[in-house]
Amino acid sequence: MILDRVKDIISEQLNISKTELSADTSFIDDLNADSLDVFQIIIALEEEFSIEVDNKDVEKITTIEDIAILIKKVKNLC
């Protein structure tokens, strides 16, 4: 499942427990992630899922679920 793999990658990138993450976890409010953190996560996700994420789409991402939805959209899974 895409959401689970996204959580794995975020957990690895931010060095936090996967159990702290849910679909509605906010990068800024809940994880205190900065733009560099988000950039590194996006790069890891692009490599993992063999996709390219447009910068304008990155600006719209606020939660973990937003990323999972974006990946599905880019991969034409929804």
TAVENFEN-V96524 format. One record per helix or strand of 3 or more residues. SS is the DSSP state (alpha for helix, beta for strand). FROM is the first residue (numbers start at 1). LEN is the number of residues. If there is no record, write none. Layout:
SS&FROM&LEN / SS&FROM&LEN
This chain:
alpha&2&13 / alpha&18&3 / alpha&35&15 / alpha&55&4 / alpha&64&11
